[in-house]
Amino acid sequence: MVIRPIFDTSTVIKYRSRLKPYFRVAYFPSLVFFELVSTSINQDELKLYSDWHRYFKKDNRILSPTENDIWETAKAIRRLYINKIAPQTKLLTLRTDALIARLSVKQKDSFIVTDDIDDFLIIKREMKDLRVISADEFFA
Amino acid sequence: MSKKNGNKPEEKIPTGKELLKMFPTPKKLTPAEKRLKESFEKAMDALDRRIKEHGYPPDFRH
């Protein structure tokens, strides 16, 4: 049963005021923390992410890619490129999303909530078991 | 017995509303959840200010 949302970075930013009720069941990818923290320029914002990090870590709900995940995801992106599934410029921007997608595929009870549904539908061509819903539909 | 084809039907993905019905927010928060709520609200204001200052959406991904 898929019950655990994984929010990608753009969804975390755009829907930040509506996320909290879902934190009790969600997984949080370390990659999203990476993007959020590395671009946070404000102490309050950093404190927020630190609190989130502590909360999810304590519950063992932070997902991180293994060496094998990175290897397999790289091959998936390569196949998208070789098969000309999307323009090269688009594929360049898919790398982190593809790793997040891989984490979700491995975590059988999870699904991705994203504001960039088109990007994840491209990735889904190489990760058939990926479950993804647009943020618009999820938060409707 | 006929062999079933390998395509599994896709599992239904719940919307946010459906998820909250399955897992309603408890009325009494744990200390950790309370701390999270407070810092969430404070930081949300900071983030709003930042987005106002730097534009939306910030380029987080490339």
N, CA and C atoms of all chains as a GROMACS GRO file, in nm:
protein
  606
    1MET      N    1   0.084  -0.120   0.000
    1MET     CA    2   0.000   0.000   0.000
    1MET      C    3   0.089   0.126   0.000
    2VAL      N    4   0.065   0.213  -0.095
    2VAL     CA    5   0.149   0.333  -0.100
    2VAL      C    6   0.088   0.442  -0.013
    3ILE      N    7   0.155   0.476   0.092
    3ILE     CA    8   0.099   0.572   0.186
    3ILE      C    9   0.199   0.679   0.229
    4ARG      N   10   0.324   0.665   0.186
    4ARG     CA   11   0.424   0.759   0.237
    4ARG      C   12   0.473   0.852   0.126
    5PRO      N   13   0.434   0.981   0.134
    5PRO     CA   14   0.478   1.075   0.031
    5PRO      C   15   0.626   1.111   0.044
    6ILE      N   16   0.687   1.135  -0.070
    6ILE     CA   17   0.822   1.193  -0.075
    6ILE      C   18   0.809   1.321  -0.156
    7PHE      N   19   0.837   1.434  -0.094
    7PHE     CA   20   0.823   1.563  -0.164
    7PHE      C   21   0.957   1.600  -0.226
    8ASP      N   22   0.956   1.640  -0.353
    8ASP     CA   23   1.082   1.685  -0.412
    8ASP      C   24   1.108   1.830  -0.371
    9THR      N   25   1.227   1.879  -0.406
    9THR     CA   26   1.270   2.009  -0.352
    9THR      C   27   1.176   2.123  -0.391
   10SER      N   28   1.136   2.127  -0.518
   10SER     CA   29   1.052   2.239  -0.559
   10SER      C   30   0.916   2.234  -0.489
   11THR      N   31   0.867   2.114  -0.461
   11THR     CA   32   0.740   2.103  -0.389
   11THR      C   33   0.756   2.149  -0.244
   12VAL      N   34   0.868   2.113  -0.183
   12VAL     CA   35   0.892   2.157  -0.044
   12VAL      C   36   0.890   2.309  -0.037
   13ILE      N   37   0.950   2.373  -0.136
   13ILE     CA   38   0.954   2.520  -0.134
   13ILE      C   39   0.816   2.579  -0.164
   14LYS      N   40   0.755   2.532  -0.270
   14LYS     CA   41   0.630   2.593  -0.315
   14LYS      C   42   0.514   2.568  -0.219
   15TYR      N   43   0.510   2.448  -0.162
   15TYR     CA   44   0.396   2.412  -0.076
   15TYR      C   45   0.436   2.407   0.071
   16ARG      N   46   0.540   2.482   0.107
   16ARG     CA   47   0.598   2.470   0.240
   16ARG      C   48   0.497   2.489   0.352
   17SER      N   49   0.399   2.577   0.332
   17SER     CA   50   0.305   2.603   0.440
   17SER      C   51   0.203   2.490   0.457
   18ARG      N   52   0.202   2.393   0.365
   18ARG     CA   53   0.101   2.287   0.372
   18ARG      C   54   0.161   2.149   0.398
   19LEU      N   55   0.290   2.146   0.424
   19LEU     CA   56   0.357   2.016   0.435
   19LEU      C   57   0.343   1.947   0.569
   20LYS      N   58   0.337   2.029   0.673
   20LYS     CA   59   0.355   1.976   0.808
   20LYS      C   60   0.262   1.858   0.844
   21PRO      N   61   0.133   1.862   0.808
   21PRO     CA   62   0.047   1.749   0.847
   21PRO      C   63   0.095   1.616   0.791
   22TYR      N   64   0.175   1.620   0.685
   22TYR     CA   65   0.217   1.495   0.621
   22TYR      C   66   0.352   1.444   0.673
   23PHE      N   67   0.416   1.527   0.756
   23PHE     CA   68   0.548   1.487   0.804
   23PHE      C   69   0.544   1.359   0.887
   24ARG      N   70   0.431   1.331   0.949
   24ARG     CA   71   0.422   1.212   1.034
   24ARG      C   72   0.433   1.083   0.954
   25VAL      N   73   0.401   1.090   0.825
   25VAL     CA   74   0.408   0.967   0.744
   25VAL      C   75   0.511   0.973   0.632
   26ALA      N   76   0.560   1.093   0.603
   26ALA     CA   77   0.646   1.109   0.484
   26ALA      C   78   0.787   1.052   0.506
   27TYR      N   79   0.853   1.023   0.393
   27TYR     CA   80   0.997   1.004   0.391
   27TYR      C   81   1.060   1.133   0.342
   28PHE      N   82   1.186   1.156   0.380
   28PHE     CA   83   1.255   1.276   0.333
   28PHE      C   84   1.388   1.235   0.273
   29PRO      N   85   1.412   1.260   0.144
   29PRO     CA   86   1.540   1.221   0.085
   29PRO      C   87   1.654   1.314   0.130
   30SER      N   88   1.769   1.256   0.158
   30SER     CA   89   1.884   1.338   0.197
   30SER      C   90   1.920   1.435   0.084
   31LEU      N   91   1.889   1.397  -0.039
   31LEU     CA   92   1.919   1.483  -0.154
   31LEU      C   93   1.839   1.614  -0.149
   32VAL      N   94   1.718   1.605  -0.099
   32VAL     CA   95   1.636   1.727  -0.086
   32VAL      C   96   1.694   1.815   0.025
   33PHE      N   97   1.736   1.752   0.135
   33PHE     CA   98   1.805   1.830   0.239
   33PHE      C   99   1.928   1.899   0.181
   34PHE      N  100   2.002   1.826   0.099
   34PHE     CA  101   2.123   1.881   0.038
   34PHE      C  102   2.089   2.008  -0.040
   35GLU      N  103   1.986   2.001  -0.122
   35GLU     CA  104   1.950   2.117  -0.205
   35GLU      C  105   1.896   2.232  -0.120
   36LEU      N  106   1.819   2.198  -0.019
   36LEU     CA  107   1.760   2.304   0.065
   36LEU      C  108   1.868   2.375   0.148
   37VAL      N  109   1.952   2.295   0.211
   37VAL     CA  110   2.051   2.354   0.304
   37VAL      C  111   2.160   2.428   0.227
   38SER      N  112   2.203   2.372   0.117
   38SER     CA  113   2.313   2.436   0.044
   38SER      C  114   2.272   2.569  -0.016
   39THR      N  115   2.143   2.593  -0.028
   39THR     CA  116   2.099   2.720  -0.084
   39THR      C  117   2.030   2.809   0.020
   40SER      N  118   2.035   2.768   0.146
   40SER     CA  119   1.970   2.851   0.247
   40SER      C  120   2.068   2.959   0.293
   41ILE      N  121   2.022   3.083   0.290
   41ILE     CA  122   2.113   3.192   0.323
   41ILE      C  123   2.072   3.261   0.453
   42ASN      N  124   1.973   3.206   0.516
   42ASN     CA  125   1.916   3.274   0.631
   42ASN      C  126   1.921   3.178   0.750
   43GLN      N  127   1.959   3.229   0.867
   43GLN     CA  128   1.976   3.143   0.984
   43GLN      C  129   1.846   3.073   1.026
   44ASP      N  130   1.735   3.145   1.017
   44ASP     CA  131   1.606   3.086   1.057
   44ASP      C  132   1.570   2.969   0.967
   45GLU      N  133   1.601   2.989   0.839
   45GLU     CA  134   1.571   2.885   0.742
   45GLU      C  135   1.658   2.761   0.769
   46LEU      N  136   1.785   2.786   0.797
   46LEU     CA  137   1.875   2.674   0.828
   46LEU      C  138   1.829   2.601   0.954
   47LYS      N  139   1.780   2.679   1.050
   47LYS     CA  140   1.732   2.616   1.173
   47LYS      C  141   1.610   2.526   1.144
   48LEU      N  142   1.524   2.575   1.055
   48LEU     CA  143   1.407   2.495   1.017
   48LEU      C  144   1.451   2.360   0.959
   49TYR      N  145   1.544   2.366   0.866
   49TYR     CA  146   1.588   2.242   0.802
   49TYR      C  147   1.660   2.152   0.903
   50SER      N  148   1.730   2.214   0.996
   50SER     CA  149   1.797   2.134   1.100
   50SER      C  150   1.694   2.060   1.186
   51ASP      N  151   1.586   2.131   1.219
   51ASP     CA  152   1.480   2.068   1.298
   51ASP      C  153   1.414   1.954   1.220
   52TRP      N  154   1.388   1.979   1.093
   52TRP     CA  155   1.330   1.873   1.008
   52TRP      C  156   1.424   1.753   1.005
   53HIS      N  157   1.552   1.784   0.986
   53HIS     CA  158   1.652   1.678   0.973
   53HIS      C  159   1.654   1.592   1.099
   54ARG      N  160   1.655   1.657   1.215
   54ARG     CA  161   1.657   1.585   1.343
   54ARG      C  162   1.531   1.497   1.356
   55TYR      N  163   1.417   1.557   1.320
   55TYR     CA  164   1.288   1.488   1.333
   55TYR      C  165   1.284   1.362   1.246
   56PHE      N  166   1.323   1.376   1.121
   56PHE     CA  167   1.317   1.260   1.031
   56PHE      C  168   1.426   1.157   1.063
   57LYS      N  169   1.540   1.207   1.106
   57LYS     CA  170   1.650   1.115   1.137
   57LYS      C  171   1.614   1.028   1.258
   58LYS      N  172   1.554   1.092   1.357
   58LYS     CA  173   1.515   1.019   1.478
   58LYS      C  174   1.418   0.905   1.443
   59ASP      N  175   1.333   0.931   1.346
   59ASP     CA  176   1.234   0.831   1.304
   59ASP      C  177   1.285   0.738   1.195
   60ASN      N  178   1.411   0.756   1.160
   60ASN     CA  179   1.471   0.671   1.056
   60ASN      C  180   1.395   0.681   0.924
   61ARG      N  181   1.355   0.803   0.888
   61ARG     CA  182   1.278   0.821   0.765
   61ARG      C  183   1.349   0.911   0.664
   62ILE      N  184   1.482   0.920   0.678
   62ILE     CA  185   1.560   0.989   0.575
   62ILE      C  186   1.611   0.883   0.478
   63LEU      N  187   1.588   0.906   0.350
   63LEU     CA  188   1.632   0.810   0.248
   63LEU      C  189   1.756   0.863   0.177
   64SER      N  190   1.855   0.776   0.164
   64SER     CA  191   1.979   0.814   0.095
   64SER      C  192   2.015   0.711  -0.010
   65PRO      N  193   2.069   0.756  -0.122
   65PRO     CA  194   2.110   0.659  -0.225
   65PRO      C  195   2.238   0.585  -0.184
   66THR      N  196   2.243   0.460  -0.219
   66THR     CA  197   2.365   0.382  -0.200
   66THR      C  198   2.452   0.396  -0.325
   67GLU      N  199   2.571   0.340  -0.317
   67GLU     CA  200   2.659   0.339  -0.435
   67GLU      C  201   2.587   0.271  -0.553
   68ASN      N  202   2.516   0.162  -0.524
   68ASN     CA  203   2.447   0.090  -0.631
   68ASN      C  204   2.331   0.173  -0.690
   69ASP      N  205   2.262   0.249  -0.604
   69ASP     CA  206   2.156   0.337  -0.654
   69ASP      C  207   2.213   0.439  -0.753
   70ILE      N  208   2.328   0.495  -0.717
   70ILE     CA  209   2.389   0.596  -0.804
   70ILE      C  210   2.430   0.531  -0.937
   71TRP      N  211   2.484   0.412  -0.929
   71TRP     CA  212   2.526   0.338  -1.048
   71TRP      C  213   2.407   0.308  -1.140
   72GLU      N  214   2.302   0.252  -1.082
   72GLU     CA  215   2.185   0.214  -1.162
   72GLU      C  216   2.113   0.336  -1.218
   73THR      N  217   2.108   0.443  -1.139
   73THR     CA  218   2.041   0.564  -1.186
   73THR      C  219   2.119   0.628  -1.301
   74ALA      N  220   2.250   0.624  -1.290
   74ALA     CA  221   2.333   0.678  -1.398
   74ALA      C  222   2.305   0.602  -1.528
   75LYS      N  223   2.290   0.472  -1.517
   75LYS     CA  224   2.263   0.391  -1.637
   75LYS      C  225   2.124   0.424  -1.693
   76ALA      N  226   2.029   0.449  -1.604
   76ALA     CA  227   1.894   0.485  -1.649
   76ALA      C  228   1.896   0.617  -1.725
   77ILE      N  229   1.969   0.715  -1.671
   77ILE     CA  230   1.977   0.846  -1.739
   77ILE      C  231   2.048   0.830  -1.873
   78ARG      N  232   2.151   0.748  -1.873
   78ARG     CA  233   2.224   0.720  -1.998
   78ARG      C  234   2.130   0.664  -2.105
   79ARG      N  235   2.043   0.571  -2.063
   79ARG     CA  236   1.949   0.513  -2.159
   79ARG      C  237   1.851   0.618  -2.212
   80LEU      N  238   1.808   0.708  -2.125
   80LEU     CA  239   1.719   0.816  -2.170
   80LEU      C  240   1.789   0.900  -2.275
   81TYR      N  241   1.917   0.925  -2.251
   81TYR     CA  242   1.996   1.006  -2.344
   81TYR      C  243   2.014   0.934  -2.478
   82ILE      N  244   2.056   0.808  -2.469
   82ILE     CA  245   2.082   0.731  -2.592
   82ILE      C  246   1.955   0.714  -2.675
   83ASN      N  247   1.844   0.692  -2.608
   83ASN     CA  248   1.718   0.671  -2.679
   83ASN      C  249   1.648   0.802  -2.716
   84LYS      N  250   1.718   0.912  -2.690
   84LYS     CA  251   1.666   1.046  -2.725
   84LYS      C  252   1.524   1.068  -2.672
   85ILE      N  253   1.506   1.029  -2.547
   85ILE     CA  254   1.373   1.044  -2.485
   85ILE      C  255   1.343   1.191  -2.456
   86ALA      N  256   1.447   1.267  -2.426
   86ALA     CA  257   1.428   1.408  -2.394
   86ALA      C  258   1.552   1.484  -2.440
   87PRO      N  259   1.539   1.616  -2.460
   87PRO     CA  260   1.657   1.693  -2.500
   87PRO      C  261   1.768   1.683  -2.394
   88GLN      N  262   1.891   1.695  -2.442
   88GLN     CA  263   2.006   1.681  -2.352
   88GLN      C  264   1.999   1.781  -2.236
   89THR      N  265   1.956   1.902  -2.267
   89THR     CA  266   1.950   2.004  -2.162
   89THR      C  267   1.852   1.963  -2.052
   90LYS      N  268   1.745   1.898  -2.092
   90LYS     CA  269   1.647   1.851  -1.994
   90LYS      C  270   1.707   1.740  -1.908
   91LEU      N  271   1.780   1.650  -1.973
   91LEU     CA  272   1.839   1.537  -1.899
   91LEU      C  273   1.940   1.586  -1.795
   92LEU      N  274   2.007   1.696  -1.826
   92LEU     CA  275   2.104   1.750  -1.729
   92LEU      C  276   2.036   1.788  -1.598
   93THR      N  277   1.912   1.833  -1.609
   93THR     CA  278   1.842   1.879  -1.488
   93THR      C  279   1.771   1.766  -1.414
   94LEU      N  280   1.776   1.648  -1.471
   94LEU     CA  281   1.699   1.537  -1.412
   94LEU      C  282   1.778   1.453  -1.311
   95ARG      N  283   1.907   1.483  -1.297
   95ARG     CA  284   1.992   1.390  -1.223
   95ARG      C  285   1.947   1.368  -1.079
   96THR      N  286   1.925   1.478  -1.007
   96THR     CA  287   1.883   1.462  -0.868
   96THR      C  288   1.744   1.400  -0.860
   97ASP      N  289   1.655   1.445  -0.949
   97ASP     CA  290   1.520   1.389  -0.950
   97ASP      C  291   1.524   1.238  -0.975
   98ALA      N  292   1.613   1.196  -1.063
   98ALA     CA  293   1.622   1.053  -1.094
   98ALA      C  294   1.669   0.974  -0.972
   99LEU      N  295   1.758   1.031  -0.895
   99LEU     CA  296   1.803   0.962  -0.773
   99LEU      C  297   1.689   0.956  -0.670
  100ILE      N  298   1.614   1.065  -0.661
  100ILE     CA  299   1.498   1.065  -0.569
  100ILE      C  300   1.396   0.959  -0.616
  101ALA      N  301   1.378   0.953  -0.747
  101ALA     CA  302   1.285   0.853  -0.804
  101ALA      C  303   1.332   0.711  -0.768
  102ARG      N  304   1.461   0.689  -0.781
  102ARG     CA  305   1.517   0.557  -0.748
  102ARG      C  306   1.489   0.521  -0.601
  103LEU      N  307   1.506   0.619  -0.513
  103LEU     CA  308   1.479   0.594  -0.370
  103LEU      C  309   1.334   0.553  -0.350
  104SER      N  310   1.245   0.622  -0.422
  104SER     CA  311   1.102   0.592  -0.408
  104SER      C  312   1.068   0.454  -0.462
  105VAL      N  313   1.128   0.417  -0.575
  105VAL     CA  314   1.101   0.286  -0.633
  105VAL      C  315   1.142   0.176  -0.536
  106LYS      N  316   1.256   0.197  -0.469
  106LYS     CA  317   1.303   0.096  -0.375
  106LYS      C  318   1.217   0.089  -0.249
  107GLN      N  319   1.162   0.201  -0.211
  107GLN     CA  320   1.081   0.208  -0.090
  107GLN      C  321   0.936   0.182  -0.132
  108LYS      N  322   0.894   0.058  -0.121
  108LYS     CA  323   0.770   0.014  -0.186
  108LYS      C  324   0.644   0.086  -0.137
  109ASP      N  325   0.647   0.141  -0.014
  109ASP     CA  326   0.525   0.205   0.037
  109ASP      C  327   0.522   0.355   0.008
  110SER      N  328   0.609   0.401  -0.081
  110SER     CA  329   0.620   0.546  -0.101
  110SER      C  330   0.576   0.589  -0.240
  111PHE      N  331   0.553   0.718  -0.254
  111PHE     CA  332   0.525   0.779  -0.385
  111PHE      C  333   0.580   0.920  -0.385
  112ILE      N  334   0.605   0.972  -0.504
  112ILE     CA  335   0.662   1.106  -0.518
  112ILE      C  336   0.551   1.209  -0.537
  113VAL      N  337   0.562   1.320  -0.466
  113VAL     CA  338   0.475   1.435  -0.490
  113VAL      C  339   0.564   1.543  -0.551
  114THR      N  340   0.530   1.586  -0.671
  114THR     CA  341   0.620   1.680  -0.739
  114THR      C  342   0.547   1.790  -0.812
  115ASP      N  343   0.613   1.903  -0.818
  115ASP     CA  344   0.563   2.015  -0.896
  115ASP      C  345   0.612   2.005  -1.041
  116ASP      N  346   0.705   1.912  -1.064
  116ASP     CA  347   0.762   1.892  -1.199
  116ASP      C  348   0.721   1.755  -1.252
  117ILE      N  349   0.592   1.735  -1.267
  117ILE     CA  350   0.542   1.602  -1.303
  117ILE      C  351   0.601   1.554  -1.437
  118ASP      N  352   0.620   1.646  -1.531
  118ASP     CA  353   0.673   1.606  -1.662
  118ASP      C  354   0.812   1.543  -1.651
  119ASP      N  355   0.894   1.601  -1.563
  119ASP     CA  356   1.030   1.546  -1.545
  119ASP      C  357   1.023   1.403  -1.492
  120PHE      N  358   0.936   1.382  -1.395
  120PHE     CA  359   0.928   1.247  -1.336
  120PHE      C  360   0.862   1.147  -1.432
  121LEU      N  361   0.776   1.197  -1.521
  121LEU     CA  362   0.719   1.105  -1.620
  121LEU      C  363   0.825   1.061  -1.722
  122ILE      N  364   0.920   1.149  -1.748
  122ILE     CA  365   1.034   1.108  -1.833
  122ILE      C  366   1.113   0.999  -1.761
  123ILE      N  367   1.141   1.021  -1.634
  123ILE     CA  368   1.219   0.923  -1.555
  123ILE      C  369   1.143   0.790  -1.546
  124LYS      N  370   1.011   0.799  -1.536
  124LYS     CA  371   0.929   0.678  -1.522
  124LYS      C  372   0.945   0.584  -1.642
  125ARG      N  373   0.985   0.639  -1.755
  125ARG     CA  374   1.006   0.552  -1.872
  125ARG      C  375   1.117   0.452  -1.848
  126GLU      N  376   1.209   0.487  -1.757
  126GLU     CA  377   1.317   0.394  -1.723
  126GLU      C  378   1.297   0.329  -1.587
  127MET      N  379   1.201   0.380  -1.511
  127MET     CA  380   1.172   0.321  -1.378
  127MET      C  381   1.022   0.296  -1.373
  128LYS      N  382   0.983   0.184  -1.430
  128LYS     CA  383   0.841   0.156  -1.452
  128LYS      C  384   0.759   0.154  -1.323
  129ASP      N  385   0.822   0.115  -1.213
  129ASP     CA  386   0.747   0.103  -1.088
  129ASP      C  387   0.734   0.235  -1.012
  130LEU      N  388   0.785   0.342  -1.071
  130LEU     CA  389   0.778   0.471  -1.002
  130LEU      C  390   0.632   0.515  -0.990
  131ARG      N  391   0.596   0.557  -0.869
  131ARG     CA  392   0.461   0.609  -0.847
  131ARG      C  393   0.473   0.759  -0.820
  132VAL      N  394   0.401   0.836  -0.898
  132VAL     CA  395   0.419   0.982  -0.889
  132VAL      C  396   0.285   1.051  -0.906
  133ILE      N  397   0.268   1.159  -0.830
  133ILE     CA  398   0.144   1.239  -0.838
  133ILE      C  399   0.185   1.386  -0.842
  134SER      N  400   0.110   1.467  -0.915
  134SER     CA  401   0.145   1.608  -0.921
  134SER      C  402   0.106   1.676  -0.789
  135ALA      N  403   0.184   1.775  -0.753
  135ALA     CA  404   0.157   1.846  -0.628
  135ALA      C  405   0.018   1.912  -0.632
  136ASP      N  406  -0.020   1.962  -0.749
  136ASP     CA  407  -0.153   2.023  -0.764
  136ASP      C  408  -0.263   1.926  -0.723
  137GLU      N  409  -0.250   1.802  -0.773
  137GLU     CA  410  -0.353   1.701  -0.744
  137GLU      C  411  -0.344   1.659  -0.598
  138PHE      N  412  -0.224   1.642  -0.547
  138PHE     CA  413  -0.208   1.595  -0.409
  138PHE      C  414  -0.266   1.696  -0.309
  139PHE      N  415  -0.237   1.824  -0.332
  139PHE     CA  416  -0.281   1.925  -0.235
  139PHE      C  417  -0.419   1.984  -0.265
  140ALA      N  418  -0.485   1.933  -0.370
  140ALA     CA  419  -0.615   1.990  -0.411
  140ALA      C  420  -0.718   1.979  -0.299
  141MET      N  421  -0.443  -2.356  -1.600
  141MET     CA  422  -0.464  -2.217  -1.559
  141MET      C  423  -0.385  -2.124  -1.652
  142SER      N  424  -0.452  -2.024  -1.700
  142SER     CA  425  -0.381  -1.936  -1.793
  142SER      C  426  -0.279  -1.849  -1.719
  143LYS      N  427  -0.174  -1.822  -1.792
  143LYS     CA  428  -0.068  -1.741  -1.732
  143LYS      C  429  -0.111  -1.594  -1.735
  144LYS      N  430  -0.103  -1.529  -1.620
  144LYS     CA  431  -0.142  -1.388  -1.616
  144LYS      C  432  -0.032  -1.304  -1.680
  145ASN      N  433  -0.072  -1.196  -1.742
  145ASN     CA  434   0.035  -1.114  -1.796
  145ASN      C  435   0.105  -1.039  -1.684
  146GLY      N  436   0.229  -1.002  -1.709
  146GLY     CA  437   0.316  -0.948  -1.604
  146GLY      C  438   0.285  -0.807  -1.561
  147ASN      N  439   0.196  -0.738  -1.634
  147ASN     CA  440   0.169  -0.598  -1.598
  147ASN      C  441   0.081  -0.589  -1.474
  148LYS      N  442   0.143  -0.536  -1.368
  148LYS     CA  443   0.063  -0.520  -1.246
  148LYS      C  444  -0.021  -0.394  -1.259
  149PRO      N  445  -0.145  -0.398  -1.210
  149PRO     CA  446  -0.220  -0.272  -1.211
  149PRO      C  447  -0.154  -0.173  -1.115
  150GLU      N  448  -0.152  -0.046  -1.154
  150GLU     CA  449  -0.086   0.054  -1.068
  150GLU      C  450  -0.167   0.074  -0.940
  151GLU      N  451  -0.095   0.082  -0.830
  151GLU     CA  452  -0.163   0.107  -0.703
  151GLU      C  453  -0.214   0.250  -0.702
  152LYS      N  454  -0.329   0.268  -0.640
  152LYS     CA  455  -0.386   0.402  -0.629
  152LYS      C  456  -0.298   0.488  -0.537
  153ILE      N  457  -0.264   0.606  -0.584
  153ILE     CA  458  -0.186   0.698  -0.501
  153ILE      C  459  -0.285   0.789  -0.429
  154PRO      N  460  -0.275   0.796  -0.297
  154PRO     CA  461  -0.371   0.879  -0.225
  154PRO      C  462  -0.343   1.028  -0.243
  155THR      N  463  -0.448   1.108  -0.242
  155THR     CA  464  -0.428   1.252  -0.240
  155THR      C  465  -0.399   1.292  -0.096
  156GLY      N  466  -0.362   1.416  -0.076
  156GLY     CA  467  -0.334   1.464   0.059
  156GLY      C  468  -0.452   1.447   0.153
  157LYS      N  469  -0.573   1.478   0.100
  157LYS     CA  470  -0.693   1.467   0.183
  157LYS      C  471  -0.716   1.322   0.228
  158GLU      N  472  -0.698   1.232   0.134
  158GLU     CA  473  -0.719   1.090   0.167
  158GLU      C  474  -0.616   1.043   0.270
  159LEU      N  475  -0.495   1.093   0.256
  159LEU     CA  476  -0.388   1.056   0.348
  159LEU      C  477  -0.418   1.107   0.490
  160LEU      N  478  -0.471   1.229   0.496
  160LEU     CA  479  -0.502   1.286   0.628
  160LEU      C  480  -0.620   1.214   0.694
  161LYS      N  481  -0.707   1.158   0.612
  161LYS     CA  482  -0.816   1.076   0.668
  161LYS      C  483  -0.760   0.948   0.729
  162MET      N  484  -0.662   0.890   0.659
  162MET     CA  485  -0.601   0.766   0.709
  162MET      C  486  -0.515   0.792   0.832
  163PHE      N  487  -0.448   0.906   0.832
  163PHE     CA  488  -0.356   0.939   0.941
  163PHE      C  489  -0.387   1.079   0.994
  164PRO      N  490  -0.497   1.094   1.068
  164PRO     CA  491  -0.533   1.227   1.116
  164PRO      C  492  -0.428   1.282   1.212
  165THR      N  493  -0.411   1.413   1.208
  165THR     CA  494  -0.316   1.477   1.299
  165THR      C  495  -0.368   1.462   1.442
  166PRO      N  496  -0.287   1.410   1.534
  166PRO     CA  497  -0.334   1.395   1.672
  166PRO      C  498  -0.356   1.531   1.737
  167LYS      N  499  -0.456   1.536   1.826
  167LYS     CA  500  -0.484   1.664   1.891
  167LYS      C  501  -0.370   1.705   1.982
  168LYS      N  502  -0.312   1.603   2.049
  168LYS     CA  503  -0.202   1.634   2.140
  168LYS      C  504  -0.069   1.601   2.071
  169LEU      N  505   0.015   1.704   2.060
  169LEU     CA  506   0.142   1.684   1.991
  169LEU      C  507   0.249   1.635   2.089
  170THR      N  508   0.342   1.556   2.037
  170THR     CA  509   0.455   1.515   2.120
  170THR      C  510   0.547   1.638   2.133
  171PRO      N  511   0.636   1.639   2.234
  171PRO     CA  512   0.728   1.754   2.247
  171PRO      C  513   0.805   1.780   2.118
  172ALA      N  514   0.848   1.673   2.051
  172ALA     CA  515   0.924   1.690   1.926
  172ALA      C  516   0.837   1.756   1.819
  173GLU      N  517   0.711   1.713   1.811
  173GLU     CA  518   0.620   1.770   1.712
  173GLU      C  519   0.587   1.916   1.745
  174LYS      N  520   0.579   1.944   1.876
  174LYS     CA  521   0.550   2.080   1.918
  174LYS      C  522   0.666   2.174   1.880
  175ARG      N  523   0.789   2.125   1.907
  175ARG     CA  524   0.907   2.203   1.871
  175ARG      C  525   0.911   2.226   1.720
  176LEU      N  526   0.878   2.122   1.647
  176LEU     CA  527   0.880   2.129   1.501
  176LEU      C  528   0.779   2.233   1.452
  177LYS      N  529   0.662   2.231   1.513
  177LYS     CA  530   0.556   2.324   1.473
  177LYS      C  531   0.601   2.469   1.495
  178GLU      N  532   0.661   2.493   1.614
  178GLU     CA  533   0.704   2.629   1.645
  178GLU      C  534   0.813   2.677   1.549
  179SER      N  535   0.913   2.592   1.528
  179SER     CA  536   1.022   2.636   1.441
  179SER      C  537   0.976   2.646   1.296
  180PHE      N  538   0.880   2.563   1.262
  180PHE     CA  539   0.823   2.565   1.127
  180PHE      C  540   0.761   2.703   1.099
  181GLU      N  541   0.680   2.748   1.193
  181GLU     CA  542   0.611   2.874   1.173
  181GLU      C  543   0.708   2.992   1.165
  182LYS      N  544   0.808   2.987   1.253
  182LYS     CA  545   0.906   3.096   1.256
  182LYS      C  546   0.987   3.099   1.125
  183ALA      N  547   1.032   2.984   1.086
  183ALA     CA  548   1.115   2.978   0.966
  183ALA      C  549   1.035   3.005   0.839
  184MET      N  550   0.909   2.974   0.844
  184MET     CA  551   0.824   2.998   0.728
  184MET      C  552   0.820   3.147   0.696
  185ASP      N  553   0.812   3.228   0.801
  185ASP     CA  554   0.814   3.374   0.780
  185ASP      C  555   0.946   3.415   0.716
  186ALA      N  556   1.056   3.356   0.767
  186ALA     CA  557   1.188   3.391   0.714
  186ALA      C  558   1.199   3.353   0.566
  187LEU      N  559   1.144   3.238   0.535
  187LEU     CA  560   1.150   3.190   0.397
  187LEU      C  561   1.064   3.279   0.306
  188ASP      N  562   0.950   3.319   0.356
  188ASP     CA  563   0.864   3.410   0.278
  188ASP      C  564   0.938   3.540   0.247
  189ARG      N  565   1.009   3.590   0.350
  189ARG     CA  566   1.086   3.715   0.330
  189ARG      C  567   1.193   3.694   0.225
  190ARG      N  568   1.260   3.579   0.233
  190ARG     CA  569   1.368   3.549   0.140
  190ARG      C  570   1.317   3.542  -0.004
  191ILE      N  571   1.204   3.476  -0.021
  191ILE     CA  572   1.149   3.460  -0.156
  191ILE      C  573   1.103   3.596  -0.210
  192LYS      N  574   1.051   3.678  -0.120
  192LYS     CA  575   1.009   3.812  -0.160
  192LYS      C  576   1.131   3.892  -0.208
  193GLU      N  577   1.242   3.874  -0.137
  193GLU     CA  578   1.363   3.948  -0.167
  193GLU      C  579   1.433   3.897  -0.293
  194HIS      N  580   1.439   3.763  -0.307
  194HIS     CA  581   1.519   3.704  -0.415
  194HIS      C  582   1.436   3.654  -0.532
  195GLY      N  583   1.305   3.665  -0.521
  195GLY     CA  584   1.220   3.618  -0.631
  195GLY      C  585   1.179   3.474  -0.614
  196TYR      N  586   1.075   3.436  -0.689
  196TYR     CA  587   1.024   3.299  -0.680
  196TYR      C  588   1.008   3.242  -0.819
  197PRO      N  589   1.035   3.117  -0.847
  197PRO     CA  590   1.094   3.024  -0.751
  197PRO      C  591   1.245   3.037  -0.750
  198PRO      N  592   1.307   3.021  -0.634
  198PRO     CA  593   1.453   3.026  -0.629
  198PRO      C  594   1.508   2.909  -0.710
  199ASP      N  595   1.623   2.929  -0.770
  199ASP     CA  596   1.679   2.822  -0.852
  199ASP      C  597   1.756   2.726  -0.763
  200PHE      N  598   1.688   2.623  -0.719
  200PHE     CA  599   1.747   2.531  -0.624
  200PHE      C  600   1.815   2.413  -0.691
  201ARG      N  601   1.788   2.393  -0.820
  201ARG     CA  602   1.816   2.261  -0.871
  201ARG      C  603   1.934   2.250  -0.966
  202HIS      N  604   1.980   2.361  -1.021
  202HIS     CA  605   2.078   2.340  -1.128
  202HIS      C  606   2.210   2.409  -1.098
   0.00000   0.00000   0.00000
